[in-house]
Amino acid sequence: MNKEAKNFPKRVKEVRRQLGLSQEELAHELGVSFATVNRWENGRTSPSKLAKASFRNFCSEMASQGKLSHD
């Protein structure tokens, strides 16, 4: 497991915390199910390349709007 995959659950939780979003709200923003976000946060599954890219793009957009700080 690479470092990015290992840190992904923490990153998802931190993004949600900073944005004040529930798992369901983040799932809606990313176009995935609540269960998917829940599994990511609990480290039970890893996102696909497409989902990972979508999450990165979402984070970049939120950061460009000043709503999310980079880690």
N, CA, C and O atoms as a GROMACS GRO file, in nm:
protein
  284
    1MET      N    1   0.085  -0.119   0.000
    1MET     CA    2   0.000   0.000   0.000
    1MET      C    3   0.089   0.123   0.000
    1MET      O    4   0.176   0.137   0.086
    2ASN      N    5   0.067   0.213  -0.096
    2ASN     CA    6   0.151   0.332  -0.101
    2ASN      C    7   0.104   0.437   0.000
    2ASN      O    8  -0.003   0.424   0.060
    3LYS      N    9   0.184   0.539   0.018
    3LYS     CA   10   0.156   0.641   0.119
    3LYS      C   11   0.023   0.712   0.092
    3LYS      O   12  -0.054   0.737   0.185
    4GLU      N   13  -0.003   0.744  -0.035
    4GLU     CA   14  -0.128   0.814  -0.068
    4GLU      C   15  -0.249   0.728  -0.031
    4GLU      O   16  -0.346   0.779   0.026
    5ALA      N   17  -0.244   0.599  -0.064
    5ALA     CA   18  -0.355   0.509  -0.031
    5ALA      C   19  -0.372   0.496   0.120
    5ALA      O   20  -0.484   0.491   0.170
    6LYS      N   21  -0.260   0.491   0.191
    6LYS     CA   22  -0.264   0.477   0.337
    6LYS      C   23  -0.326   0.602   0.402
    6LYS      O   24  -0.398   0.590   0.501
    7ASN      N   25  -0.298   0.720   0.347
    7ASN     CA   26  -0.346   0.845   0.405
    7ASN      C   27  -0.483   0.888   0.352
    7ASN      O   28  -0.540   0.984   0.403
    8PHE      N   29  -0.536   0.818   0.251
    8PHE     CA   30  -0.661   0.860   0.191
    8PHE      C   31  -0.777   0.868   0.291
    8PHE      O   32  -0.849   0.967   0.290
    9PRO      N   33  -0.798   0.768   0.378
    9PRO     CA   34  -0.908   0.781   0.475
    9PRO      C   35  -0.898   0.907   0.561
    9PRO      O   36  -0.997   0.975   0.584
   10LYS      N   37  -0.778   0.938   0.609
   10LYS     CA   38  -0.759   1.059   0.689
   10LYS      C   39  -0.788   1.184   0.608
   10LYS      O   40  -0.847   1.280   0.658
   11ARG      N   41  -0.745   1.184   0.482
   11ARG     CA   42  -0.765   1.300   0.395
   11ARG      C   43  -0.914   1.325   0.372
   11ARG      O   44  -0.959   1.439   0.376
   12VAL      N   45  -0.989   1.218   0.347
   12VAL     CA   46  -1.134   1.233   0.325
   12VAL      C   47  -1.200   1.292   0.449
   12VAL      O   48  -1.280   1.385   0.438
   13LYS      N   49  -1.167   1.240   0.566
   13LYS     CA   50  -1.223   1.292   0.690
   13LYS      C   51  -1.187   1.438   0.711
   13LYS      O   52  -1.271   1.519   0.751
   14GLU      N   53  -1.062   1.474   0.684
   14GLU     CA   54  -1.016   1.611   0.703
   14GLU      C   55  -1.086   1.707   0.607
   14GLU      O   56  -1.125   1.817   0.646
   15VAL      N   57  -1.102   1.665   0.483
   15VAL     CA   58  -1.172   1.749   0.385
   15VAL      C   59  -1.316   1.773   0.432
   15VAL      O   60  -1.364   1.885   0.430
   16ARG      N   61  -1.382   1.667   0.474
   16ARG     CA   62  -1.520   1.683   0.522
   16ARG      C   63  -1.526   1.775   0.642
   16ARG      O   64  -1.615   1.860   0.652
   17ARG      N   65  -1.430   1.760   0.735
   17ARG     CA   66  -1.429   1.845   0.854
   17ARG      C   67  -1.413   1.991   0.816
   17ARG      O   68  -1.488   2.076   0.863
   18GLN      N   69  -1.315   2.019   0.730
   18GLN     CA   70  -1.290   2.158   0.691
   18GLN      C   71  -1.409   2.220   0.619
   18GLN      O   72  -1.437   2.339   0.634
   19LEU      N   73  -1.479   2.140   0.540
   19LEU     CA   74  -1.592   2.192   0.463
   19LEU      C   75  -1.725   2.183   0.538
   19LEU      O   76  -1.826   2.237   0.493
   20GLY      N   77  -1.724   2.116   0.651
   20GLY     CA   78  -1.846   2.101   0.729
   20GLY      C   79  -1.951   2.016   0.659
   20GLY      O   80  -2.071   2.043   0.668
   21LEU      N   81  -1.905   1.913   0.588
   21LEU     CA   82  -1.995   1.826   0.513
   21LEU      C   83  -2.014   1.692   0.582
   21LEU      O   84  -1.922   1.641   0.646
   22SER      N   85  -2.133   1.636   0.568
   22SER     CA   86  -2.156   1.499   0.613
   22SER      C   87  -2.102   1.404   0.507
   22SER      O   88  -2.067   1.446   0.397
   23GLN      N   89  -2.094   1.278   0.541
   23GLN     CA   90  -2.051   1.179   0.442
   23GLN      C   91  -2.148   1.179   0.324
   23GLN      O   92  -2.106   1.168   0.208
   24GLU      N   93  -2.275   1.192   0.352
   24GLU     CA   94  -2.376   1.193   0.247
   24GLU      C   95  -2.359   1.315   0.156
   24GLU      O   96  -2.371   1.303   0.034
   25GLU      N   97  -2.332   1.431   0.214
   25GLU     CA   98  -2.313   1.552   0.134
   25GLU      C   99  -2.189   1.542   0.046
   25GLU      O  100  -2.192   1.582  -0.070
   26LEU      N  101  -2.080   1.490   0.101
   26LEU     CA  102  -1.959   1.474   0.021
   26LEU      C  103  -1.984   1.373  -0.091
   26LEU      O  104  -1.940   1.395  -0.204
   27ALA      N  105  -2.053   1.266  -0.060
   27ALA     CA  106  -2.085   1.166  -0.162
   27ALA      C  107  -2.162   1.230  -0.277
   27ALA      O  108  -2.135   1.201  -0.394
   28HIS      N  109  -2.257   1.314  -0.245
   28HIS     CA  110  -2.335   1.382  -0.348
   28HIS      C  111  -2.246   1.471  -0.434
   28HIS      O  112  -2.258   1.472  -0.556
   29GLU      N  113  -2.156   1.544  -0.370
   29GLU     CA  114  -2.065   1.633  -0.443
   29GLU      C  115  -1.975   1.554  -0.539
   29GLU      O  116  -1.941   1.602  -0.647
   30LEU      N  117  -1.937   1.433  -0.499
   30LEU     CA  118  -1.845   1.352  -0.579
   30LEU      C  119  -1.917   1.257  -0.675
   30LEU      O  120  -1.855   1.197  -0.762
   31GLY      N  121  -2.048   1.245  -0.659
   31GLY     CA  122  -2.124   1.156  -0.746
   31GLY      C  123  -2.105   1.009  -0.712
   31GLY      O  124  -2.110   0.923  -0.800
   32VAL      N  125  -2.083   0.982  -0.582
   32VAL     CA  126  -2.072   0.844  -0.535
   32VAL      C  127  -2.174   0.824  -0.424
   32VAL      O  128  -2.240   0.919  -0.381
   33SER      N  129  -2.188   0.702  -0.378
   33SER     CA  130  -2.284   0.674  -0.272
   33SER      C  131  -2.227   0.709  -0.135
   33SER      O  132  -2.106   0.719  -0.116
   34PHE      N  133  -2.319   0.726  -0.039
   34PHE     CA  134  -2.279   0.747   0.099
   34PHE      C  135  -2.193   0.631   0.147
   34PHE      O  136  -2.091   0.651   0.213
   35ALA      N  137  -2.233   0.509   0.111
   35ALA     CA  138  -2.159   0.389   0.154
   35ALA      C  139  -2.016   0.391   0.103
   35ALA      O  140  -1.924   0.346   0.172
   36THR      N  141  -1.996   0.444  -0.017
   36THR     CA  142  -1.862   0.451  -0.074
   36THR      C  143  -1.774   0.544   0.010
   36THR      O  144  -1.662   0.508   0.044
   37VAL      N  145  -1.824   0.661   0.043
   37VAL     CA  146  -1.747   0.756   0.125
   37VAL      C  147  -1.721   0.694   0.262
   37VAL      O  148  -1.611   0.706   0.316
   38ASN      N  149  -1.820   0.628   0.318
   38ASN     CA  150  -1.804   0.563   0.448
   38ASN      C  151  -1.695   0.457   0.443
   38ASN      O  152  -1.612   0.450   0.534
   39ARG      N  153  -1.693   0.376   0.338
   39ARG     CA  154  -1.590   0.272   0.324
   39ARG      C  155  -1.452   0.334   0.304
   39ARG      O  156  -1.353   0.282   0.357
   40TRP      N  157  -1.444   0.443   0.229
   40TRP     CA  158  -1.315   0.512   0.211
   40TRP      C  159  -1.262   0.558   0.346
   40TRP      O  160  -1.146   0.535   0.378
   41GLU      N  161  -1.348   0.624   0.424
   41GLU     CA  162  -1.304   0.678   0.553
   41GLU      C  163  -1.262   0.569   0.650
   41GLU      O  164  -1.172   0.589   0.732
   42ASN      N  165  -1.328   0.456   0.642
   42ASN     CA  166  -1.296   0.345   0.733
   42ASN      C  167  -1.183   0.258   0.679
   42ASN      O  168  -1.144   0.160   0.743
   43GLY      N  169  -1.131   0.293   0.561
   43GLY     CA  170  -1.021   0.219   0.503
   43GLY      C  171  -1.060   0.080   0.453
   43GLY      O  172  -0.973  -0.004   0.432
   44ARG      N  173  -1.188   0.057   0.435
   44ARG     CA  174  -1.235  -0.074   0.391
   44ARG      C  175  -1.220  -0.093   0.240
   44ARG      O  176  -1.206  -0.205   0.192
   45THR      N  177  -1.224   0.018   0.166
   45THR     CA  178  -1.201   0.012   0.022
   45THR      C  179  -1.118   0.132  -0.019
   45THR      O  180  -1.114   0.234   0.050
   46SER      N  181  -1.052   0.119  -0.130
   46SER     CA  182  -0.977   0.230  -0.188
   46SER      C  183  -1.053   0.279  -0.309
   46SER      O  184  -1.119   0.201  -0.377
   47PRO      N  185  -1.044   0.408  -0.337
   47PRO     CA  186  -1.116   0.461  -0.454
   47PRO      C  187  -1.052   0.416  -0.584
   47PRO      O  188  -0.932   0.387  -0.590
   48SER      N  189  -1.133   0.411  -0.687
   48SER     CA  190  -1.082   0.383  -0.822
   48SER      C  191  -0.998   0.503  -0.866
   48SER      O  192  -1.000   0.608  -0.802
   49LYS      N  193  -0.925   0.486  -0.973
   49LYS     CA  194  -0.847   0.598  -1.025
   49LYS      C  195  -0.938   0.715  -1.061
   49LYS      O  196  -0.904   0.831  -1.037
   50LEU      N  197  -1.052   0.685  -1.119
   50LEU     CA  198  -1.148   0.790  -1.157
   50LEU      C  199  -1.202   0.861  -1.034
   50LEU      O  200  -1.210   0.984  -1.033
   51ALA      N  201  -1.238   0.786  -0.932
   51ALA     CA  202  -1.290   0.846  -0.810
   51ALA      C  203  -1.183   0.929  -0.739
   51ALA      O  204  -1.211   1.036  -0.686
   52LYS      N  205  -1.061   0.879  -0.740
   52LYS     CA  206  -0.950   0.952  -0.679
   52LYS      C  207  -0.927   1.084  -0.751
   52LYS      O  208  -0.904   1.187  -0.688
   53ALA      N  209  -0.932   1.080  -0.884
   53ALA     CA  210  -0.916   1.202  -0.964
   53ALA      C  211  -1.030   1.299  -0.936
   53ALA      O  212  -1.007   1.420  -0.926
   54SER      N  213  -1.150   1.248  -0.923
   54SER     CA  214  -1.266   1.332  -0.893
   54SER      C  215  -1.250   1.399  -0.757
   54SER      O  216  -1.280   1.517  -0.740
   55PHE      N  217  -1.202   1.322  -0.658
   55PHE     CA  218  -1.179   1.377  -0.525
   55PHE      C  219  -1.072   1.485  -0.528
   55PHE      O  220  -1.087   1.590  -0.466
   56ARG      N  221  -0.962   1.459  -0.600
   56ARG     CA  222  -0.855   1.560  -0.612
   56ARG      C  223  -0.906   1.687  -0.679
   56ARG      O  224  -0.875   1.797  -0.634
   57ASN      N  225  -0.984   1.672  -0.784
   57ASN     CA  226  -1.039   1.788  -0.854
   57ASN      C  227  -1.133   1.867  -0.763
   57ASN      O  228  -1.130   1.990  -0.760
   58PHE      N  229  -1.216   1.795  -0.688
   58PHE     CA  230  -1.306   1.859  -0.593
   58PHE      C  231  -1.227   1.938  -0.489
   58PHE      O  232  -1.259   2.053  -0.459
   59CYS      N  233  -1.122   1.876  -0.435
   59CYS     CA  234  -1.038   1.944  -0.335
   59CYS      C  235  -0.969   2.066  -0.394
   59CYS      O  236  -0.962   2.170  -0.329
   60SER      N  237  -0.920   2.054  -0.516
   60SER     CA  238  -0.855   2.169  -0.582
   60SER      C  239  -0.953   2.283  -0.601
   60SER      O  240  -0.919   2.399  -0.578
   61GLU      N  241  -1.074   2.251  -0.642
   61GLU     CA  242  -1.177   2.353  -0.662
   61GLU      C  243  -1.211   2.422  -0.530
   61GLU      O  244  -1.222   2.545  -0.525
   62MET      N  245  -1.228   2.344  -0.425
   62MET     CA  246  -1.260   2.402  -0.293
   62MET      C  247  -1.143   2.487  -0.243
   62MET      O  248  -1.165   2.592  -0.182
   63ALA      N  249  -1.020   2.444  -0.267
   63ALA     CA  250  -0.903   2.521  -0.226
   63ALA      C  251  -0.896   2.652  -0.305
   63ALA      O  252  -0.862   2.756  -0.249
   64SER      N  253  -0.926   2.646  -0.434
   64SER     CA  254  -0.920   2.769  -0.515
   64SER      C  255  -1.027   2.869  -0.472
   64SER      O  256  -1.011   2.990  -0.493
   65GLN      N  257  -1.134   2.820  -0.412
   65GLN     CA  258  -1.239   2.908  -0.360
   65GLN      C  259  -1.210   2.953  -0.217
   65GLN      O  260  -1.288   3.027  -0.158
   66GLY      N  261  -1.099   2.907  -0.162
   66GLY     CA  262  -1.060   2.944  -0.026
   66GLY      C  263  -1.137   2.870   0.082
   66GLY      O  264  -1.136   2.911   0.198
   67LYS      N  265  -1.204   2.762   0.045
   67LYS     CA  266  -1.284   2.687   0.141
   67LYS      C  267  -1.209   2.571   0.202
   67LYS      O  268  -1.255   2.512   0.300
   68LEU      N  269  -1.092   2.539   0.146
   68LEU     CA  270  -1.017   2.422   0.190
   68LEU      C  271  -0.869   2.457   0.187
   68LEU      O  272  -0.818   2.511   0.089
   69SER      N  273  -0.800   2.424   0.296
   69SER     CA  274  -0.655   2.447   0.297
   69SER      C  275  -0.583   2.323   0.249
   69SER      O  276  -0.629   2.211   0.273
   70HIS      N  277  -0.472   2.341   0.182
   70HIS     CA  278  -0.391   2.227   0.138
   70HIS      C  279  -0.317   2.172   0.256
   70HIS      O  280  -0.283   2.243   0.350
   71ASP      N  281  -0.291   2.040   0.248
   71ASP     CA  282  -0.215   1.982   0.361
   71ASP      C  283  -0.072   1.961   0.321
   71ASP      O  284   0.008   1.913   0.402
   0.00000   0.00000   0.00000
